[in-house]
Amino acid sequence: MYCILDIETTGGQYNEEGITEIAIYKFDGHEVVDQLISLVNPEKPIQPFVVKLTGINNAMLRSAPKFYEIAKRIIEITEGCVLVAHNASFDYRILQTEFRRLGFDFKKPTLCTVELSKRLIPDQASYSLGKLVRALGIPMADRHRASGDALATVKLFKMLMAKDVEKEILKSFVKTEIKSGMSPKLLDIVENLPSKTGIYYIHNEKGNLIYIGKSKNIKKRVNQHFTGSNSKSKKIQRDVYAVNVEETGSELIALLKESEEIKINKPIYNVAQRKSIFQYALYMQKDDAGYLALSIEKADGRKKEITSFTTLQEGKNYLFKITEKYNLCQKINGLYETKNGCFQYKIKECNGACLGEESPEIYNERVQEFITENSFENNNMVIIDKGRTFDERSAILIENGVYKGYCFYELNYQVNNIEILKNIIIPMQHNRDTKTIIQTYLRKNRVHKVITF
C-alpha cells in the first residue's frame, strides 16, 4: 500500500516552515482506497510569494484545524504504507518536523517520483511536476494546491509502476511488508486479489520473485496455483510469501508484459517461458514450378518467418484455415499428399495450381494478399483496447513494423498526438515472441479498433 502526498507550506527558513495544506491519497497500486485532504492552521503567517503561488492566504486558515488535530488521522492513513511524493525528501522532512514538535518520531519508507521519473522516463526537458505531467499528457487541475498536485502524482506514479519492468518498486514494497512481519496465509492472499485481467507476481520470504503469470481472472488463477497438486503448484504453495498484482484490463497487454518480465526477472518457477514458447513457424518459399508455397516447420532463426506457433498442430490448423480462406492449394502448402490434384480441387475450391491449371502469377497474388493482410511488417499502427477502468483505454504502438510498447490513456488527444503518445508509451522489447503474441491475438480476438498512421 502506498500513501501519495503533497504538502503546501508557509515558506520561510529551513525547518521553520508550517503546513498550510495537506493531501494524502492511499493507493493500493490500482486505485485510491482512502484519502485525507485538509487545510491546516500553521499558527504563523504565510510568506507573500507563497500566497501568490498557491492562492492560500492567512484568512482562509484561521478556522482550519491545527496540525495536532489531524496528526492521529495522518498516522492512521499512513500505517503500513510507503510514502510517495514528488521531491519526497521535502514532504517527508516537513511531516517529521511537525511530528517532532509533538514529541512523536514519525518514520516511514519513502519513494520519490522525481528520482523514479529520471530513471524510468529519461531525457525529459524538465522534471518539475507541472511540466512533466504536461509532457506525458496527464490531466492536472489545481496546480500548487495539495489535492491537485497529489492527484497528478498518483497518475504519474501509476505510469511509473507500469514502466518499471524490472519491478524494483514492487520488490522494495514487498521487502517493506516482510520487515513488518506481514505474512498472510494462502486463503488470506487469495481473498485480497481482484477477479480482473492482469499480471500477478509471487514472492518468497526474501522478497524475490519466484513466479510471474497472467490471467483474465487473477483471483481464480492464483487459487488454482494454491490448490493444484502438480509439482510446480506444490513448490509455489511451499515458498509463497506475498502476491502482488498489476491490472491491465487488456489481455493482450497482460500477455506482452508476462512474456517480457519473465525474460527480464527470470523467476525460478517460470523455466519454460524464459525462452521462446513459439517453437514452430510459418515460412514461405517458391517451389520448382514458381508457386509460393507456405509450410509449418520447426522455428529457425536464420529464416524469415511470417508468424509462429506454440505447437505443430496449432500451426497446421492455421495453415488449413488460410488455405481455405485465400483459395490456395493444399498440395502446394504440404497439407495433402497426392500425385494428382488436391482434395480442394476435387470439390472445386482450388483453381488447379496443383495441376498447373492456374498460373503461378495469379496464384501468388493471393499468397501476397495473405502476407499483406496478416503481417504488420513496415506498418505504423496503434491497437486500441480495453483499459483498467471504464473510462480508460489501452494503446499498443507499432512503428515501422516494430512493437514499441503500450500505455493507458483517458483523453483521446494523447493517442491522436503521436509525440505525446511516444512520451507516455511504456517501452517494451520487440522480438519474435512479442510479434507473434500480437499477431495471434489479433487473429483470434476482437480489439476496440486499430488506427494506422
C-alpha positions as CSV (number, residue, x, y, z in Angstrom):
1,M,0.0,0.0,0.0
2,Y,1.3,3.5,-0.9
3,C,0.4,6.9,0.5
4,I,0.9,9.6,-2.2
5,L,1.0,13.0,-0.6
6,D,1.6,16.7,-1.3
7,I,2.1,19.4,1.3
8,E,1.9,23.2,0.9
9,T,3.8,25.3,3.4
10,T,4.1,28.9,4.7
11,G,7.6,29.2,3.2
12,G,10.3,30.7,5.4
13,Q,13.6,29.4,6.8
14,Y,14.7,25.8,6.7
15,N,12.9,23.6,9.3
16,E,10.7,26.6,10.4
17,E,8.0,26.2,7.7
18,G,4.5,25.4,8.8
19,I,2.0,23.3,6.9
20,T,-0.9,25.2,5.3
21,E,-2.5,22.3,3.3
22,I,-2.0,18.5,3.1
23,A,-3.4,15.9,0.7
24,I,-2.8,12.1,1.1
25,Y,-4.2,9.5,-1.3
26,K,-3.9,5.9,-0.1
27,F,-3.2,3.9,-3.2
28,D,-3.2,0.1,-3.5
29,G,-1.4,0.0,-6.8
30,H,-4.6,0.2,-8.8
31,E,-6.9,2.7,-7.3
32,V,-7.3,5.2,-4.4
33,V,-8.9,3.5,-1.4
34,D,-8.8,6.3,1.1
35,Q,-7.9,10.0,1.3
36,L,-7.2,12.9,3.6
37,I,-7.4,16.5,2.3
38,S,-7.3,19.4,4.7
39,L,-6.2,23.0,5.1
40,V,-4.0,23.4,8.2
41,N,-3.6,26.4,10.5
42,P,0.2,26.8,10.7
43,E,-0.1,29.3,13.6
44,K,2.3,31.6,11.7
45,P,2.0,33.9,8.8
46,I,2.4,32.8,5.2
47,Q,5.1,34.4,3.0
48,P,3.6,36.7,0.4
49,F,5.2,34.8,-2.5
50,V,3.5,31.6,-1.3
51,V,0.1,33.3,-1.2
52,K,0.6,34.4,-4.8
53,L,1.7,30.9,-5.8
54,T,-1.0,28.8,-4.0
55,G,-3.8,31.2,-3.5
56,I,-3.9,30.2,0.2
57,N,-4.0,33.2,2.5
58,N,-3.9,33.7,6.2
59,A,-7.7,34.4,6.4
60,M,-8.5,31.1,4.9
61,L,-6.6,29.2,7.6
62,R,-7.9,30.9,10.8
63,S,-10.7,28.3,11.2
64,A,-8.7,25.4,9.8
65,P,-7.6,22.6,12.2
66,K,-4.1,22.8,13.7
67,F,-1.6,20.1,12.9
68,Y,-2.1,18.3,16.2
69,E,-5.8,17.9,15.5
70,I,-5.2,15.9,12.3
71,A,-2.0,14.1,13.4
72,K,-3.8,11.0,14.5
73,R,-5.6,10.7,11.2
74,I,-2.3,11.1,9.3
75,I,-0.8,8.2,11.4
76,E,-3.8,6.0,10.7
77,I,-3.9,6.6,7.0
78,T,-0.2,6.0,6.5
79,E,0.0,2.9,8.7
80,G,1.9,0.1,6.9
81,C,2.4,2.3,3.8
82,V,5.3,3.6,1.7
83,L,5.2,7.4,1.4
84,V,5.3,8.6,-2.2
85,A,5.8,12.3,-3.2
86,H,7.3,14.4,-6.0
87,N,10.5,15.5,-4.2
88,A,9.7,13.2,-1.3
89,S,12.6,14.4,0.9
90,F,10.9,17.8,1.2
91,D,7.4,16.5,2.2
92,Y,8.8,13.8,4.4
93,R,11.1,16.3,6.2
94,I,8.1,18.7,6.8
95,L,6.0,15.9,8.3
96,Q,8.8,14.7,10.5
97,T,9.4,18.2,11.8
98,E,5.7,18.7,12.7
99,F,5.5,15.3,14.5
100,R,8.8,16.1,16.3
101,R,7.2,19.2,17.7
102,L,4.5,16.9,19.2
103,G,7.1,14.6,20.6
104,F,6.4,11.8,18.1
105,D,9.1,10.0,16.0
106,F,7.4,9.6,12.6
107,K,9.3,7.1,10.4
108,K,8.2,5.7,7.0
109,P,9.9,4.2,3.9
110,T,9.7,6.7,1.0
111,L,9.8,6.8,-2.8
112,C,10.5,9.9,-4.8
113,T,8.7,10.3,-8.2
114,V,11.3,12.8,-9.3
115,E,14.1,10.2,-9.0
116,L,11.9,7.4,-10.4
117,S,11.0,9.6,-13.4
118,K,14.6,10.4,-14.1
119,R,15.4,6.7,-14.2
120,L,12.2,5.4,-16.0
121,I,11.4,8.3,-18.2
122,P,14.8,9.7,-19.2
123,D,15.6,12.7,-21.4
124,Q,12.7,14.9,-20.3
125,A,13.1,18.7,-20.7
126,S,12.0,19.2,-17.0
127,Y,11.1,17.0,-14.1
128,S,9.1,19.6,-12.2
129,L,5.6,18.2,-11.6
130,G,3.7,20.6,-13.8
131,K,6.0,20.4,-16.9
132,L,6.5,16.6,-16.5
133,V,2.8,15.7,-16.4
134,R,2.0,18.1,-19.2
135,A,4.7,16.4,-21.4
136,L,3.2,13.0,-20.5
137,G,-0.4,14.1,-21.3
138,I,-1.6,13.6,-17.7
139,P,-4.5,15.9,-16.9
140,M,-3.9,18.2,-14.0
141,A,-6.1,20.6,-12.1
142,D,-5.4,23.0,-9.1
143,R,-1.7,23.3,-9.6
144,H,0.2,24.3,-6.4
145,R,-2.7,23.1,-4.3
146,A,-2.1,19.9,-2.3
147,S,-5.0,17.9,-3.7
148,G,-4.4,18.8,-7.4
149,D,-0.6,18.1,-7.1
150,A,-1.1,14.8,-5.1
151,L,-3.7,13.5,-7.6
152,A,-1.4,14.3,-10.5
153,T,1.4,12.4,-8.6
154,V,-1.0,9.4,-8.2
155,K,-1.4,9.2,-12.0
156,L,2.3,9.7,-12.6
157,F,3.2,7.0,-10.1
158,K,0.7,4.6,-11.7
159,M,2.6,5.2,-15.0
160,L,6.0,4.8,-13.4
161,M,4.9,1.4,-11.9
162,A,3.9,0.2,-15.3
163,K,7.2,1.4,-16.8
164,D,9.2,-0.4,-14.1
165,V,9.7,-3.7,-16.0
166,E,12.4,-4.9,-13.5
167,K,9.9,-4.4,-10.7
168,E,12.2,-2.5,-8.4
169,I,9.3,-0.6,-6.9
170,L,7.3,-3.7,-6.3
171,K,10.3,-5.6,-4.8
172,S,11.1,-2.7,-2.4
173,F,7.4,-2.6,-1.3
174,V,7.3,-6.4,-0.6
175,K,10.5,-6.2,1.4
176,T,8.9,-3.4,3.5
177,E,6.0,-5.7,4.2
178,I,8.3,-8.6,5.1
179,K,10.1,-6.3,7.6
180,S,6.7,-5.6,9.2
181,G,6.1,-9.3,9.6
182,M,3.0,-9.3,7.4
183,S,2.8,-12.9,6.2
184,P,-0.8,-13.8,5.3
185,K,-1.9,-17.4,4.8
186,L,-2.8,-18.7,1.3
187,L,-6.6,-18.1,1.9
188,D,-6.0,-14.5,3.0
189,I,-3.8,-13.9,0.0
190,V,-6.5,-15.1,-2.5
191,E,-9.2,-13.2,-0.6
192,N,-7.4,-9.9,-1.3
193,L,-6.8,-10.5,-5.0
194,P,-9.1,-8.9,-7.7
195,S,-11.1,-11.0,-10.2
196,K,-9.7,-8.9,-13.0
197,T,-7.4,-9.2,-16.0
198,G,-3.7,-8.5,-15.4
199,I,-0.3,-9.8,-14.2
200,Y,0.4,-11.4,-10.8
201,Y,3.8,-11.6,-9.1
202,I,4.5,-14.3,-6.5
203,H,7.3,-13.6,-4.0
204,N,9.1,-15.7,-1.5
205,E,10.1,-14.8,2.1
206,K,13.2,-12.9,0.9
207,G,11.1,-10.7,-1.4
208,N,12.4,-12.4,-4.5
209,L,10.1,-13.0,-7.5
210,I,9.6,-16.8,-7.9
211,Y,6.7,-16.7,-10.4
212,I,5.0,-14.3,-12.9
213,G,1.7,-15.1,-14.5
214,K,-1.2,-13.5,-16.4
215,S,-4.9,-14.2,-16.3
216,K,-8.2,-12.8,-17.3
217,N,-9.3,-13.6,-13.6
218,I,-6.3,-13.2,-11.3
219,K,-8.0,-14.5,-8.2
220,K,-9.2,-17.6,-9.9
221,R,-5.8,-18.4,-11.4
222,V,-3.8,-17.8,-8.2
223,N,-6.3,-20.0,-6.4
224,Q,-5.5,-22.8,-8.9
225,H,-1.8,-22.5,-8.0
226,F,-2.7,-22.7,-4.3
227,T,-4.9,-25.8,-4.7
228,G,-3.1,-27.6,-7.5
229,S,-1.3,-30.9,-7.0
230,N,1.3,-30.8,-9.7
231,S,5.0,-30.3,-8.9
232,K,5.1,-26.5,-9.8
233,S,1.9,-25.7,-7.7
234,K,3.3,-27.6,-4.7
235,K,6.6,-25.6,-4.9
236,I,4.7,-22.3,-5.1
237,Q,2.5,-23.3,-2.2
238,R,5.6,-24.1,-0.1
239,D,7.5,-20.9,-1.0
240,V,4.9,-18.1,-1.4
241,Y,5.0,-15.2,1.0
242,A,3.2,-12.5,-0.9
243,V,1.3,-12.0,-4.2
244,N,1.1,-8.6,-5.9
245,V,-0.9,-7.8,-9.0
246,E,-0.9,-5.3,-11.8
247,E,-4.2,-4.9,-13.5
248,T,-4.0,-4.3,-17.3
249,G,-7.7,-4.5,-18.4
250,S,-6.3,-5.6,-21.8
251,E,-5.5,-9.3,-22.1
252,L,-3.1,-8.5,-25.0
253,I,-1.0,-6.2,-22.7
254,A,-1.0,-8.9,-20.0
255,L,0.4,-11.4,-22.5
256,L,3.1,-9.0,-23.7
257,K,4.1,-7.9,-20.1
258,E,4.2,-11.5,-18.9
259,S,6.5,-12.5,-21.8
260,E,8.9,-9.6,-21.3
261,E,9.0,-9.6,-17.5
262,I,9.7,-13.3,-17.3
263,K,12.7,-12.9,-19.6
264,I,14.0,-9.9,-17.5
265,N,13.4,-11.2,-14.0
266,K,13.9,-14.9,-14.6
267,P,11.6,-16.3,-11.8
268,I,12.7,-19.8,-10.8
269,Y,9.3,-21.4,-11.5
270,N,8.9,-19.8,-15.0
271,V,11.6,-22.1,-16.5
272,A,9.6,-23.0,-19.6
273,Q,8.8,-19.3,-20.5
274,R,12.3,-17.9,-20.1
275,K,12.9,-18.9,-23.7
276,S,10.6,-18.5,-26.7
277,I,7.4,-20.5,-26.3
278,F,6.8,-20.4,-30.1
279,Q,8.6,-23.5,-31.3
280,Y,7.0,-23.7,-34.8
281,A,6.8,-21.1,-37.6
282,L,5.1,-20.4,-40.9
283,Y,7.5,-19.9,-43.8
284,M,7.1,-19.1,-47.5
285,Q,9.3,-20.2,-50.4
286,K,8.9,-20.6,-54.1
287,D,8.6,-24.2,-55.4
288,D,10.2,-25.6,-58.6
289,A,7.1,-24.6,-60.6
290,G,7.2,-21.0,-59.4
291,Y,4.3,-21.2,-56.9
292,L,4.7,-19.5,-53.4
293,A,4.4,-22.4,-51.0
294,L,3.5,-22.0,-47.3
295,S,4.7,-24.5,-44.7
296,I,4.9,-25.1,-41.0
297,E,8.3,-26.0,-39.8
298,K,10.4,-26.1,-36.6
299,A,11.4,-22.5,-35.9
300,D,14.7,-21.5,-37.4
301,G,16.2,-18.0,-36.6
302,R,18.1,-18.0,-39.8
303,K,15.0,-17.9,-41.9
304,K,12.4,-15.2,-42.2
305,E,9.1,-16.3,-40.7
306,I,5.6,-14.9,-41.2
307,T,4.3,-15.9,-37.8
308,S,4.9,-18.6,-35.2
309,F,3.0,-21.1,-33.0
310,T,3.4,-23.0,-29.7
311,T,2.6,-26.4,-31.3
312,L,2.8,-28.0,-34.7
313,Q,-0.9,-28.8,-34.6
314,E,-1.8,-25.1,-33.9
315,G,0.3,-24.2,-37.0
316,K,-1.3,-26.8,-39.2
317,N,-4.8,-25.7,-38.1
318,Y,-4.0,-22.1,-39.1
319,L,-2.5,-23.2,-42.4
320,F,-5.6,-25.2,-43.3
321,K,-7.7,-22.1,-42.4
322,I,-5.9,-19.6,-44.5
323,T,-5.5,-22.1,-47.4
324,E,-9.3,-22.2,-47.5
325,K,-9.9,-18.5,-46.9
326,Y,-7.5,-17.3,-49.7
327,N,-8.4,-20.2,-52.1
328,L,-4.9,-21.6,-52.0
329,C,-3.8,-25.2,-52.8
330,Q,-3.5,-27.8,-50.0
331,K,-1.0,-29.8,-52.1
332,I,1.3,-26.8,-52.7
333,N,1.1,-26.0,-48.9
334,G,2.0,-29.5,-47.9
335,L,-1.3,-30.4,-46.4
336,Y,-2.4,-33.0,-48.9
337,E,-0.1,-35.6,-50.4
338,T,-1.0,-36.8,-53.9
339,K,0.4,-37.2,-57.4
340,N,-2.8,-35.7,-58.8
341,G,-5.0,-32.7,-57.8
342,C,-5.6,-31.9,-54.2
343,F,-8.8,-32.6,-52.3
344,Q,-9.9,-28.9,-52.6
345,Y,-9.6,-29.2,-56.4
346,K,-11.9,-32.2,-56.3
347,I,-14.6,-30.1,-54.6
348,K,-13.9,-27.1,-56.8
349,E,-12.3,-24.9,-54.1
350,C,-8.9,-24.9,-55.7
351,N,-8.3,-23.3,-59.1
352,G,-5.9,-26.1,-60.1
353,A,-2.5,-24.8,-59.3
354,C,-1.6,-28.3,-58.1
355,L,-2.1,-29.4,-61.7
356,G,-0.6,-26.3,-63.4
357,E,-4.1,-25.2,-64.5
358,E,-3.7,-21.8,-62.7
359,S,-0.6,-19.7,-63.5
360,P,1.9,-19.0,-60.7
361,E,1.5,-15.2,-61.2
362,I,-2.3,-15.3,-60.5
363,Y,-1.9,-17.8,-57.6
364,N,1.0,-15.9,-56.0
365,E,-1.1,-12.7,-55.9
366,R,-3.4,-14.3,-53.4
367,V,-0.5,-15.5,-51.3
368,Q,0.9,-12.0,-51.2
369,E,-2.6,-10.7,-50.3
370,F,-2.5,-13.0,-47.2
371,I,1.0,-11.8,-46.3
372,T,-0.1,-8.1,-46.6
373,E,-3.2,-8.6,-44.5
374,N,-1.7,-10.7,-41.8
375,S,1.7,-9.0,-41.1
376,F,2.5,-5.7,-39.6
377,E,5.9,-5.6,-41.3
378,N,6.8,-2.0,-42.0
379,N,3.3,-0.9,-40.7
380,N,2.6,2.1,-38.4
381,M,-0.4,1.4,-36.2
382,V,-1.9,1.8,-32.7
383,I,-4.0,-1.0,-31.3
384,I,-6.7,0.4,-29.1
385,D,-8.2,-2.0,-26.5
386,K,-9.8,-2.1,-23.0
387,G,-8.2,-0.1,-20.1
388,R,-8.1,-0.8,-16.4
389,T,-11.3,1.2,-15.7
390,F,-14.5,2.1,-17.6
391,D,-13.3,5.5,-18.8
392,E,-9.7,4.3,-19.7
393,R,-8.3,2.8,-22.9
394,S,-5.1,1.0,-23.6
395,A,-2.9,1.6,-26.7
396,I,-0.1,-0.5,-28.2
397,L,2.2,1.3,-30.6
398,I,3.8,-0.4,-33.6
399,E,6.2,1.8,-35.6
400,N,7.7,0.6,-38.9
401,G,6.7,-2.9,-38.1
402,V,8.4,-2.8,-34.7
403,Y,6.5,-3.2,-31.4
404,K,7.4,-0.1,-29.3
405,G,5.3,-0.6,-26.2
406,Y,2.0,0.3,-24.6
407,C,0.2,2.9,-22.5
408,F,-3.1,3.7,-20.9
409,Y,-4.9,6.9,-21.6
410,E,-8.2,8.8,-20.7
411,L,-8.1,11.6,-23.2
412,N,-8.2,11.0,-27.0
413,Y,-5.6,13.7,-27.8
414,Q,-3.0,11.6,-26.0
415,V,-3.3,9.0,-28.8
416,N,-4.1,11.3,-31.7
417,N,-0.9,13.3,-30.9
418,I,1.9,11.0,-31.8
419,E,4.6,12.9,-29.9
420,I,2.5,12.8,-26.6
421,L,1.9,9.1,-27.3
422,K,5.6,8.4,-27.6
423,N,6.2,10.2,-24.3
424,I,3.6,8.1,-22.3
425,I,4.4,4.8,-24.0
426,I,6.0,2.2,-21.7
427,P,8.9,1.0,-23.8
428,M,9.0,-2.8,-24.4
429,Q,11.3,-5.1,-26.3
430,H,10.5,-6.2,-29.9
431,N,11.3,-9.8,-30.6
432,R,9.7,-12.8,-32.3
433,D,7.6,-13.6,-29.2
434,T,6.0,-10.2,-29.0
435,K,5.4,-10.1,-32.7
436,T,3.7,-13.5,-32.6
437,I,1.7,-12.6,-29.4
438,I,0.3,-9.6,-31.2
439,Q,-0.4,-11.4,-34.5
440,T,-2.0,-14.4,-32.7
441,Y,-4.2,-12.1,-30.5
442,L,-5.4,-10.0,-33.5
443,R,-6.1,-13.3,-35.3
444,K,-8.3,-14.7,-32.5
445,N,-9.7,-11.8,-30.7
446,R,-11.6,-8.6,-31.4
447,V,-10.0,-5.3,-30.2
448,H,-11.7,-1.9,-29.8
449,K,-10.0,-0.5,-33.0
450,V,-6.8,-0.3,-34.9
451,I,-5.5,3.1,-36.1
452,T,-3.0,3.3,-38.9
453,F,-0.8,6.3,-39.4
